[in-house]
Amino acid sequence: MCRNIKRLYHLAPPTTDDEIRASALQYVRKVSGMNRPSVANHAAFERAVDEIAAITARLIRGELETRAAPRDRALEAAAARGRGQKREERARMKILAELEAPRGGQR
C-alpha cells in the first residue's frame, strides 16, 4: 500500500485526531488517484476522508482489544529509519553493480 500510512493502533502516546485524519487523507488520495480533487469532486473527496477518519477512530479507540503493552513511538520511528536505510543501501548497491557490470556488445 502506501508508505505514508502509519500504524495508528496501540501507541504511546495515543494517536491524535490529526494523525487519523492524515492517514485517512493518504488512503483516499491513493484509492482515488487524486492528490487534489477538482472542484466538482471536492465535496465527495472530503466526505470520504471524514468517513474513513471516523471509522478509523472508532476502530482503534473502541473496537480493537489487546493485552500487550502499547508500542513506543520513538522505538517504532527508529526501526522505520533503520528499514529505510537498509532499503537505500540495497538500492545503491544495485545501481553500483549495474554500473560496474561489463557491457556486452561494445568494443
Secondary structure in CASP SS format (residue, H / E / C, confidence):
PFRMAT SS
TARGET T0000
AUTHOR 0000-0000-0000
METHOD secondary structure of the structure
MODEL  1
M C 1.00
C C 1.00
R C 1.00
N C 1.00
I C 1.00
K C 1.00
R C 1.00
L C 1.00
Y C 1.00
H C 1.00
L E 1.00
A E 1.00
P C 1.00
P C 1.00
T C 1.00
T C 1.00
D H 1.00
D H 1.00
E H 1.00
I H 1.00
R H 1.00
A H 1.00
S H 1.00
A H 1.00
L H 1.00
Q H 1.00
Y H 1.00
V H 1.00
R H 1.00
K H 1.00
V H 1.00
S H 1.00
G C 1.00
M C 1.00
N C 1.00
R C 1.00
P C 1.00
S C 1.00
V H 1.00
A H 1.00
N H 1.00
H H 1.00
A H 1.00
A H 1.00
F H 1.00
E H 1.00
R H 1.00
A H 1.00
V H 1.00
D H 1.00
E H 1.00
I H 1.00
A H 1.00
A H 1.00
I H 1.00
T H 1.00
A H 1.00
R H 1.00
L H 1.00
I H 1.00
R H 1.00
G H 1.00
E H 1.00
L C 1.00
E C 1.00
T C 1.00
R C 1.00
A C 1.00
A C 1.00
P C 1.00
R E 1.00
D E 1.00
R H 1.00
A H 1.00
L H 1.00
E H 1.00
A H 1.00
A H 1.00
A H 1.00
A H 1.00
R H 1.00
G H 1.00
R H 1.00
G H 1.00
Q H 1.00
K H 1.00
R H 1.00
E H 1.00
E H 1.00
R H 1.00
A H 1.00
R H 1.00
M H 1.00
K H 1.00
I H 1.00
L H 1.00
A H 1.00
E H 1.00
L H 1.00
E H 1.00
A C 1.00
P C 1.00
R C 1.00
G C 1.00
G C 1.00
Q C 1.00
R C 1.00
END
